[in-house]
């Protein structure tokens, strides 16, 4: 009998720096963690506060809280070319810098990124081995923008593709679906699997947000991968009903048609209504209901095997409530945590005319996909 939900977390992931190598009193790195609030929007505080909320609410006692080893060099090399890994490590060892687009890092970030990928990899392994029915990986730095040969958008290693390739090598799993509900497009995951039919990639995202100006609606895959890449760009201001409608009309039929053996969610919480880097209107109950729907899909096709991997989310105050709702749902718990943002964001949903326009666009996309 599988154990309860596994929650993979490691304090070292919160020591990744996006600010360069120096604090006010000592160089960052080694035993010195970056100061709170310094650097870019991708700070550790939203993740730290999410774990803290789980501890205070008692949810941490309802899951199997654990860490995991770093991903090995062999694990990384299934996805990333050696030249990229060597360049990344060398700059990390020298104190950090930037070799991609909006993806700076500090000293030791190479090893921390390996730790982040290792959490995702072992979350997948725990589910496929039957130890846990589902799992959550608190990965940081995130991974869904990282290309095979270049970091991008705060993402330094492709956490989910690394986990998928390890699962294929260790467990022989053949059909995996990845649903990305981060508000930004999952361009890295898309690019890595774009010509393959053994991984279905589905991205729900704000149109044109990041990568800047990108929609993705026409991009369906290439070669053997044609038809195995699904993008659902949603208009800015899209709220709870738009996401659930897109799940009903496009995401669920796509996954039902594919019939995966494992379902992975790239779970960004930056579609929340107060996120500084996007303009969507989700709230904690949105994420709870999205999680219920993907759990139903996993039950239908994968024997319940579901892994959720943390991606973006930049409101330090709101993200903990969104993440708590997801983990509660995975664990089958409801602990009475009151989300102070729920009434605010829930009351700021699009008017019916705009909502109907959005539903019409989703219907058009669904028709193009044959749903």
HELIX and SHEET records of a PDB file:
HELIX    1   1 UNK A   11  UNK A   15  5                                   5    
HELIX    2   2 UNK A   45  UNK A   57  1                                  13    
HELIX    3   3 UNK A   59  UNK A   61  5                                   3    
HELIX    4   4 UNK A   73  UNK A   77  1                                   5    
HELIX    5   5 UNK A   82  UNK A   93  1                                  12    
HELIX    6   6 UNK A  109  UNK A  128  1                                  20    
HELIX    7   7 UNK A  159  UNK A  171  1                                  13    
HELIX    8   8 UNK A  187  UNK A  193  1                                   7    
HELIX    9   9 UNK A  223  UNK A  225  5                                   3    
HELIX   10  10 UNK A  240  UNK A  246  1                                   7    
HELIX   11  11 UNK A  247  UNK A  251  3                                   5    
HELIX   12  12 UNK A  252  UNK A  258  1                                   7    
HELIX   13  13 UNK A  284  UNK A  301  1                                  18    
HELIX   14  14 UNK A  319  UNK A  331  1                                  13    
HELIX   15  15 UNK A  342  UNK A  346  1                                   5    
HELIX   16  16 UNK A  352  UNK A  369  1                                  18    
SHEET    1   A 8 UNK A  64  UNK A  66  0                                        
SHEET    2   A 8 UNK A   6  UNK A   8  1                                        
SHEET    3   A 8 UNK A 134  UNK A 137  1                                        
SHEET    4   A 8 UNK A 306  UNK A 310  1                                        
SHEET    5   A 8 UNK A 262  UNK A 267  1                                        
SHEET    6   A 8 UNK A 176  UNK A 180  1                                        
SHEET    7   A 8 UNK A 199  UNK A 206  1                                        
SHEET    8   A 8 UNK A 229  UNK A 234  1                                        
SHEET    1   B 2 UNK A  96  UNK A  97  0                                        
SHEET    2   B 2 UNK A 105  UNK A 106 -1                                        
END                                                                             
